[in-house]
Amino acid sequence: MSSEIVNPSNELSDPGLDPAFALHRGGKMAVRATVPVRDADDLSLAYTPGVARVCEAIAEQPELVHEYTWKSQVVAVVTDGSAVLGLGDIGPEASLPVMEGKAILFKQFGGVDAVPVALDCRDPDEIVETIARLAPSFGGINLEDISAPRCFEIERKLQERVNIPVFHDDQHGTAVVTLAALRNSARLTGRSLGDLRTVISGAGAAGVAIAKILLGAGIGDVVVCDRKGIVSADREDLTDVKREVATITNRGGLTGSLESALDGADVFVGVSGGTVPEPAVAKMAPGAFIFAMANPDPEIHPEVAARYAAVVATGRSDFPNQINNVLAFPGIFAGALQVRATRITEGMKLAAAEALAAVVADELTPSRVIPSPFDERVAPTVAAAVAEAARSEGVARA
């Protein structure tokens, strides 16, 4: 449970001593007006009667909503609280500090306004219906911390209902940043993606999305593993999502355990937790890439990984090469909103990964295959690439 992952002492922090509580008191965000309301004239323009003229214009020409409201600048950050960080199913109210945090990251790193929305329902169809009815207020929907496999169904059904981008960051943000880091790792060591066999530990939201984007980028092969071992077509216990994964991955037809899959593998991507035994790591191909991204405890500790790998990445900020979603989602949404995209396509995600990798392509070292989240080049570069890809793929409206 959450206390075992986040607070090993199994004791609640003292709010009077913990600086995190001081920072969160009163919440981390607020609404700020962009126009002055100083006197009666300002009031009559910002609200009635002046506002009525704008409403009538939008009623006659609905596309004007993008020009005369904040719709094209704002994203809903939506969760049901079922899979929050490493805390698990903690419910909508307890998820709000995370959703507020996500919202301020949108603004800080991408210049995108965002509104946290925590829903008190779990049925996928109810969630889809609720968000679809809220959608006219937003330019995009960022789904956050919704448990698998429900997250796949919710994202798919919701995108079918609305004409604005729907993006489950736990899936696609992680996948974009992983691909960018892998591209640069291959570039650094003189290899191509097509040369690499990758083993992914974890067949949830992130693992499935990473597998798909790597295949789309031309990876040599991908083997996905869950708690029972390799996700292979001969297994009879697979969910619909895992069955689909089995049909598009594992070209070598491997069966068995994660450890057996790692024998001779070029890349390890961990999005599952647990610990990979060092003898299994030692059997990976020479010059391997190890991306052990579980938090707070990577599947393979960086010190162990460094004994066998040419490049090591984690999900932690206190080690080099942090695979952090904040490198992806602000720029992706900024680009999509800029052109009023109707959706975020696979091509837009691939473009985002390529652009992110390019930011540090001329500065590569084993400890720098991905930019820092505080590199100010990241979001504008990603946004420009995403906007151009949206135009190329015919989903842009501006």
C-alpha positions as a Python dict, from the first residue, in 0.01 Angstrom:
ca = {
    (1, 'M'): (0, 0, 0),
    (2, 'S'): (94, 366, -11),
    (3, 'S'): (270, 384, 324),
    (4, 'E'): (503, 102, 221),
    (5, 'I'): (612, 289, -90),
    (6, 'V'): (608, 652, 12),
    (7, 'N'): (665, 641, 387),
    (8, 'P'): (850, 324, 489),
    (9, 'S'): (817, 408, 859),
    (10, 'N'): (440, 359, 822),
    (11, 'E'): (389, 682, 1017),
    (12, 'L'): (216, 998, 904),
    (13, 'S'): (438, 1305, 872),
    (14, 'D'): (392, 1580, 1129),
    (15, 'P'): (231, 1870, 937),
    (16, 'G'): (403, 2113, 1168),
    (17, 'L'): (749, 1982, 1076),
    (18, 'D'): (713, 1867, 717),
    (19, 'P'): (785, 2150, 467),
    (20, 'A'): (561, 1978, 211),
    (21, 'F'): (259, 2062, 426),
    (22, 'A'): (365, 2425, 455),
    (23, 'L'): (395, 2450, 76),
    (24, 'H'): (54, 2292, 19),
    (25, 'R'): (-141, 2493, 277),
    (26, 'G'): (-432, 2661, 97),
    (27, 'G'): (-352, 2477, -226),
    (28, 'K'): (-86, 2540, -489),
    (29, 'M'): (-281, 2738, -748),
    (30, 'A'): (-541, 3012, -799),
    (31, 'V'): (-738, 3184, -1076),
    (32, 'R'): (-599, 3519, -1192),
    (33, 'A'): (-781, 3772, -1409),
    (34, 'T'): (-610, 3876, -1734),
    (35, 'V'): (-813, 4197, -1769),
    (36, 'P'): (-870, 4477, -1515),
    (37, 'V'): (-1204, 4542, -1343),
    (38, 'R'): (-1131, 4883, -1189),
    (39, 'D'): (-1455, 5074, -1239),
    (40, 'A'): (-1809, 5058, -1374),
    (41, 'D'): (-1692, 5082, -1735),
    (42, 'D'): (-1460, 4783, -1695),
    (43, 'L'): (-1735, 4589, -1520),
    (44, 'S'): (-1983, 4659, -1800),
    (45, 'L'): (-1736, 4521, -2056),
    (46, 'A'): (-1607, 4220, -1860),
    (47, 'Y'): (-1959, 4124, -1752),
    (48, 'T'): (-2305, 4244, -1837),
    (49, 'P'): (-2402, 4405, -2069),
    (50, 'G'): (-2084, 4389, -2280),
    (51, 'V'): (-2033, 4017, -2237),
    (52, 'A'): (-2369, 3950, -2403),
    (53, 'R'): (-2243, 4077, -2737),
    (54, 'V'): (-1953, 3832, -2727),
    (55, 'C'): (-2188, 3546, -2634),
    (56, 'E'): (-2417, 3627, -2926),
    (57, 'A'): (-2123, 3634, -3167),
    (58, 'I'): (-2005, 3291, -3047),
    (59, 'A'): (-2359, 3154, -3075),
    (60, 'E'): (-2363, 3261, -3441),
    (61, 'Q'): (-2003, 3152, -3513),
    (62, 'P'): (-1901, 2881, -3264),
    (63, 'E'): (-1536, 2886, -3377),
    (64, 'L'): (-1504, 3232, -3221),
    (65, 'V'): (-1499, 3063, -2880),
    (66, 'H'): (-1128, 3001, -2939),
    (67, 'E'): (-1058, 3370, -2995),
    (68, 'Y'): (-1274, 3525, -2724),
    (69, 'T'): (-1241, 3277, -2436),
    (70, 'W'): (-959, 3080, -2280),
    (71, 'K'): (-1079, 2750, -2433),
    (72, 'S'): (-776, 2712, -2661),
    (73, 'Q'): (-536, 2776, -2373),
    (74, 'V'): (-674, 2547, -2103),
    (75, 'V'): (-661, 2175, -2030),
    (76, 'A'): (-861, 1967, -1782),
    (77, 'V'): (-644, 1740, -1567),
    (78, 'V'): (-889, 1459, -1489),
    (79, 'T'): (-855, 1166, -1250),
    (80, 'D'): (-1065, 925, -1051),
    (81, 'G'): (-790, 877, -793),
    (82, 'S'): (-753, 507, -869),
    (83, 'A'): (-379, 490, -944),
    (84, 'V'): (-210, 796, -796),
    (85, 'L'): (170, 799, -825),
    (86, 'G'): (302, 522, -601),
    (87, 'L'): (8, 563, -365),
    (88, 'G'): (-242, 348, -552),
    (89, 'D'): (-618, 387, -509),
    (90, 'I'): (-654, 681, -269),
    (91, 'G'): (-972, 837, -405),
    (92, 'P'): (-1056, 1172, -566),
    (93, 'E'): (-1005, 1408, -270),
    (94, 'A'): (-664, 1268, -179),
    (95, 'S'): (-559, 1292, -544),
    (96, 'L'): (-612, 1669, -558),
    (97, 'P'): (-262, 1770, -440),
    (98, 'V'): (-117, 1567, -728),
    (99, 'M'): (-364, 1712, -980),
    (100, 'E'): (-286, 2065, -860),
    (101, 'G'): (81, 1986, -899),
    (102, 'K'): (22, 1864, -1252),
    (103, 'A'): (-171, 2181, -1332),
    (104, 'I'): (107, 2411, -1217),
    (105, 'L'): (360, 2209, -1418),
    (106, 'F'): (150, 2269, -1729),
    (107, 'K'): (168, 2642, -1661),
    (108, 'Q'): (529, 2658, -1545),
    (109, 'F'): (681, 2450, -1821),
    (110, 'G'): (440, 2494, -2112),
    (111, 'G'): (249, 2816, -2053),
    (112, 'V'): (-74, 2613, -2060),
    (113, 'D'): (-351, 2680, -1809),
    (114, 'A'): (-491, 2367, -1646),
    (115, 'V'): (-778, 2287, -1411),
    (116, 'P'): (-774, 1985, -1176),
    (117, 'V'): (-1091, 1774, -1197),
    (118, 'A'): (-1124, 1482, -953),
    (119, 'L'): (-1422, 1259, -1030),
    (120, 'D'): (-1611, 1051, -776),
    (121, 'C'): (-1695, 762, -1008),
    (122, 'R'): (-1519, 451, -1130),
    (123, 'D'): (-1733, 306, -1407),
    (124, 'P'): (-1554, 375, -1740),
    (125, 'D'): (-1871, 474, -1921),
    (126, 'E'): (-1970, 714, -1641),
    (127, 'I'): (-1626, 872, -1650),
    (128, 'V'): (-1642, 911, -2027),
    (129, 'E'): (-1990, 1062, -2010),
    (130, 'T'): (-1891, 1305, -1735),
    (131, 'I'): (-1580, 1429, -1913),
    (132, 'A'): (-1758, 1452, -2248),
    (133, 'R'): (-2019, 1683, -2093),
    (134, 'L'): (-1741, 1901, -1947),
    (135, 'A'): (-1540, 1909, -2271),
    (136, 'P'): (-1689, 2231, -2420),
    (137, 'S'): (-1505, 2426, -2148),
    (138, 'F'): (-1159, 2299, -2245),
    (139, 'G'): (-915, 2280, -2532),
    (140, 'G'): (-781, 1941, -2426),
    (141, 'I'): (-821, 1660, -2173),
    (142, 'N'): (-524, 1520, -1981),
    (143, 'L'): (-623, 1193, -1816),
    (144, 'E'): (-417, 1128, -1507),
    (145, 'D'): (-363, 845, -1260),
    (146, 'I'): (-648, 621, -1380),
    (147, 'S'): (-582, 253, -1327),
    (148, 'A'): (-521, -1, -1603),
    (149, 'P'): (-684, -159, -1791),
    (150, 'R'): (-972, 89, -1752),
    (151, 'C'): (-751, 376, -1868),
    (152, 'F'): (-722, 230, -2219),
    (153, 'E'): (-1097, 201, -2263),
    (154, 'I'): (-1165, 544, -2116),
    (155, 'E'): (-914, 718, -2340),
    (156, 'R'): (-1038, 543, -2654),
    (157, 'K'): (-1407, 599, -2590),
    (158, 'L'): (-1361, 958, -2482),
    (159, 'Q'): (-1158, 1049, -2791),
    (160, 'E'): (-1438, 905, -3002),
    (161, 'R'): (-1685, 1138, -2825),
    (162, 'V'): (-1500, 1471, -2832),
    (163, 'N'): (-1319, 1679, -3095),
    (164, 'I'): (-1036, 1795, -2869),
    (165, 'P'): (-716, 1609, -2775),
    (166, 'V'): (-742, 1336, -2511),
    (167, 'F'): (-407, 1227, -2370),
    (168, 'H'): (-341, 980, -2089),
    (169, 'D'): (-7, 1108, -1966),
    (170, 'D'): (77, 799, -1763),
    (171, 'Q'): (83, 614, -2094),
    (172, 'H'): (202, 851, -2360),
    (173, 'G'): (410, 1105, -2169),
    (174, 'T'): (623, 824, -2031),
    (175, 'A'): (645, 664, -2375),
    (176, 'V'): (756, 984, -2549),
    (177, 'V'): (1034, 1058, -2300),
    (178, 'T'): (1150, 695, -2300),
    (179, 'L'): (1176, 692, -2679),
    (180, 'A'): (1367, 1021, -2679),
    (181, 'A'): (1620, 888, -2428),
    (182, 'L'): (1653, 563, -2620),
    (183, 'R'): (1711, 746, -2949),
    (184, 'N'): (1994, 946, -2794),
    (185, 'S'): (2142, 639, -2625),
    (186, 'A'): (2156, 464, -2960),
    (187, 'R'): (2302, 777, -3125),
    (188, 'L'): (2567, 804, -2853),
    (189, 'T'): (2681, 444, -2902),
    (190, 'G'): (2659, 436, -3280),
    (191, 'R'): (2358, 208, -3306),
    (192, 'S'): (2013, 236, -3462),
    (193, 'L'): (1681, 152, -3299),
    (194, 'G'): (1642, -135, -3543),
    (195, 'D'): (1946, -303, -3388),
    (196, 'L'): (1792, -320, -3043),
    (197, 'R'): (1588, -584, -2864),
    (198, 'T'): (1403, -429, -2571),
    (199, 'V'): (1252, -594, -2265),
    (200, 'I'): (980, -400, -2085),
    (201, 'S'): (896, -497, -1728),
    (202, 'G'): (536, -391, -1674),
    (203, 'A'): (229, -442, -1891),
    (204, 'G'): (18, -162, -1746),
    (205, 'A'): (-52, 181, -1886),
    (206, 'A'): (308, 291, -1935),
    (207, 'G'): (445, -44, -2045),
    (208, 'V'): (188, -93, -2320),
    (209, 'A'): (230, 262, -2451),
    (210, 'I'): (609, 234, -2450),
    (211, 'A'): (590, -91, -2645),
    (212, 'K'): (367, 66, -2909),
    (213, 'I'): (569, 382, -2956),
    (214, 'L'): (896, 187, -2979),
    (215, 'L'): (745, -34, -3248),
    (216, 'G'): (622, 275, -3430),
    (217, 'A'): (973, 419, -3416),
    (218, 'G'): (1126, 106, -3571),
    (219, 'I'): (1272, -80, -3272),
    (220, 'G'): (1417, -420, -3357),
    (221, 'D'): (1190, -613, -3120),
    (222, 'V'): (1005, -564, -2794),
    (223, 'V'): (927, -825, -2530),
    (224, 'V'): (676, -717, -2264),
    (225, 'C'): (665, -893, -1927),
    (226, 'D'): (408, -886, -1649),
    (227, 'R'): (410, -1050, -1308),
    (228, 'K'): (372, -1393, -1466),
    (229, 'G'): (651, -1351, -1718),
    (230, 'I'): (665, -1284, -2090),
    (231, 'V'): (338, -1168, -2246),
    (232, 'S'): (325, -1431, -2520),
    (233, 'A'): (50, -1547, -2752),
    (234, 'D'): (39, -1896, -2599),
    (235, 'R'): (-79, -1768, -2259),
    (236, 'E'): (-445, -1818, -2176),
    (237, 'D'): (-466, -1566, -1889),
    (238, 'L'): (-422, -1246, -2091),
    (239, 'T'): (-657, -949, -2081),
    (240, 'D'): (-774, -805, -2412),
    (241, 'V'): (-506, -536, -2392),
    (242, 'K'): (-228, -786, -2321),
    (243, 'R'): (-357, -1016, -2596),
    (244, 'E'): (-319, -728, -2840),
    (245, 'V'): (31, -664, -2707),
    (246, 'A'): (121, -1029, -2760),
    (247, 'T'): (22, -1007, -3127),
    (248, 'I'): (245, -708, -3207),
    (249, 'T'): (551, -782, -2992),
    (250, 'N'): (791, -1070, -2923),
    (251, 'R'): (879, -1154, -3281),
    (252, 'G'): (1122, -1413, -3150),
    (253, 'G'): (842, -1609, -2983),
    (254, 'L'): (1006, -1610, -2641),
    (255, 'T'): (830, -1764, -2341),
    (256, 'G'): (918, -1783, -1976),
    (257, 'S'): (1031, -1534, -1714),
    (258, 'L'): (1152, -1175, -1722),
    (259, 'E'): (1496, -1303, -1632),
    (260, 'S'): (1504, -1533, -1934),
    (261, 'A'): (1388, -1250, -2160),
    (262, 'L'): (1684, -1037, -2047),
    (263, 'D'): (1937, -1293, -2173),
    (264, 'G'): (2111, -1111, -2459),
    (265, 'A'): (1870, -813, -2451),
    (266, 'D'): (1999, -471, -2550),
    (267, 'V'): (1753, -259, -2351),
    (268, 'F'): (1568, -292, -2023),
    (269, 'V'): (1275, -60, -1953),
    (270, 'G'): (1124, -91, -1606),
    (271, 'V'): (781, 51, -1528),
    (272, 'S'): (666, -208, -1278),
    (273, 'G'): (850, -200, -947),
    (274, 'G'): (1005, -509, -795),
    (275, 'T'): (1372, -601, -819),
    (276, 'V'): (1558, -763, -1107),
    (277, 'P'): (1832, -998, -982),
    (278, 'E'): (2184, -890, -1071),
    (279, 'P'): (2270, -1223, -1240),
    (280, 'A'): (1988, -1156, -1489),
    (281, 'V'): (2123, -807, -1555),
    (282, 'A'): (2469, -952, -1614),
    (283, 'K'): (2332, -1165, -1899),
    (284, 'M'): (2221, -865, -2102),
    (285, 'A'): (2413, -779, -2417),
    (286, 'P'): (2735, -576, -2378),
    (287, 'G'): (2678, -201, -2381),
    (288, 'A'): (2314, -236, -2281),
    (289, 'F'): (2078, 48, -2192),
    (290, 'I'): (1898, 19, -1859),
    (291, 'F'): (1602, 247, -1792),
    (292, 'A'): (1480, 143, -1445),
    (293, 'M'): (1202, 392, -1380),
    (294, 'A'): (1012, 268, -1075),
    (295, 'N'): (991, 521, -792),
    (296, 'P'): (1126, 547, -533),
    (297, 'D'): (1310, 217, -578),
    (298, 'P'): (1427, 141, -935),
    (299, 'E'): (1392, -219, -1051),
    (300, 'I'): (1770, -222, -1096),
    (301, 'H'): (1966, 10, -870),
    (302, 'P'): (2177, 255, -1075),
    (303, 'E'): (2498, 137, -910),
    (304, 'V'): (2422, -219, -1018),
    (305, 'A'): (2309, -111, -1363),
    (306, 'A'): (2628, 89, -1418),
    (307, 'R'): (2834, -229, -1389),
    (308, 'Y'): (2680, -365, -1708),
    (309, 'A'): (2518, -80, -1903),
    (310, 'A'): (2648, 193, -2133),
    (311, 'V'): (2358, 422, -2037),
    (312, 'V'): (2150, 417, -1719),
    (313, 'A'): (1830, 615, -1665),
    (314, 'T'): (1579, 622, -1380),
    (315, 'G'): (1262, 802, -1280),
    (316, 'R'): (1442, 980, -995),
    (317, 'S'): (1574, 1334, -988),
    (318, 'D'): (1881, 1245, -780),
    (319, 'F'): (2037, 1032, -1057),
    (320, 'P'): (2137, 1132, -1411),
    (321, 'N'): (1899, 1084, -1704),
    (322, 'Q'): (1567, 1124, -1528),
    (323, 'I'): (1277, 997, -1741),
    (324, 'N'): (1030, 1265, -1636),
    (325, 'N'): (693, 1319, -1804),
    (326, 'V'): (724, 1694, -1752),
    (327, 'L'): (960, 1686, -2050),
    (328, 'A'): (669, 1583, -2270),
    (329, 'F'): (317, 1682, -2171),
    (330, 'P'): (355, 2063, -2147),
    (331, 'G'): (505, 2092, -2495),
    (332, 'I'): (273, 1834, -2648),
    (333, 'F'): (-37, 2015, -2528),
    (334, 'A'): (108, 2358, -2608),
    (335, 'G'): (161, 2248, -2968),
    (336, 'A'): (-177, 2079, -2996),
    (337, 'L'): (-360, 2380, -2854),
    (338, 'Q'): (-166, 2620, -3076),
    (339, 'V'): (-320, 2462, -3388),
    (340, 'R'): (-651, 2365, -3223),
    (341, 'A'): (-586, 1998, -3290),
    (342, 'T'): (-877, 1756, -3273),
    (343, 'R'): (-660, 1477, -3132),
    (344, 'I'): (-302, 1379, -3056),
    (345, 'T'): (-193, 1125, -3315),
    (346, 'E'): (82, 866, -3306),
    (347, 'G'): (273, 1084, -3550),
    (348, 'M'): (254, 1379, -3311),
    (349, 'K'): (393, 1164, -3029),
    (350, 'L'): (678, 1041, -3248),
    (351, 'A'): (752, 1401, -3350),
    (352, 'A'): (756, 1504, -2985),
    (353, 'A'): (1007, 1230, -2900),
    (354, 'E'): (1232, 1322, -3193),
    (355, 'A'): (1224, 1691, -3101),
    (356, 'L'): (1295, 1618, -2735),
    (357, 'A'): (1593, 1403, -2827),
    (358, 'A'): (1724, 1674, -3060),
    (359, 'V'): (1744, 1929, -2778),
    (360, 'V'): (2060, 1764, -2644),
    (361, 'A'): (2168, 1567, -2952),
    (362, 'D'): (2491, 1767, -2977),
    (363, 'E'): (2566, 1742, -2605),
    (364, 'L'): (2541, 1368, -2546),
    (365, 'T'): (2727, 1182, -2275),
    (366, 'P'): (2631, 863, -2089),
    (367, 'S'): (2488, 1081, -1811),
    (368, 'R'): (2309, 1319, -2049),
    (369, 'V'): (2086, 1148, -2303),
    (370, 'I'): (1778, 1349, -2208),
    (371, 'P'): (1740, 1718, -2121),
    (372, 'S'): (1677, 1850, -1774),
    (373, 'P'): (1314, 1946, -1702),
    (374, 'F'): (1448, 2297, -1642),
    (375, 'D'): (1603, 2329, -1986),
    (376, 'E'): (1404, 2618, -2133),
    (377, 'R'): (1449, 2484, -2486),
    (378, 'V'): (1235, 2178, -2425),
    (379, 'A'): (872, 2290, -2433),
    (380, 'P'): (903, 2533, -2729),
    (381, 'T'): (1093, 2273, -2933),
    (382, 'V'): (843, 1998, -2859),
    (383, 'A'): (546, 2231, -2917),
    (384, 'A'): (672, 2339, -3258),
    (385, 'A'): (727, 1979, -3368),
    (386, 'V'): (384, 1869, -3243),
    (387, 'A'): (209, 2160, -3415),
    (388, 'E'): (382, 2083, -3745),
    (389, 'A'): (297, 1713, -3718),
    (390, 'A'): (-68, 1800, -3647),
    (391, 'R'): (-80, 2006, -3966),
    (392, 'S'): (86, 1729, -4166),
    (393, 'E'): (-158, 1470, -4037),
    (394, 'G'): (-468, 1680, -4099),
    (395, 'V'): (-585, 1720, -3740),
    (396, 'A'): (-506, 2093, -3709),
    (397, 'R'): (-783, 2354, -3732),
    (398, 'A'): (-565, 2666, -3719),
}
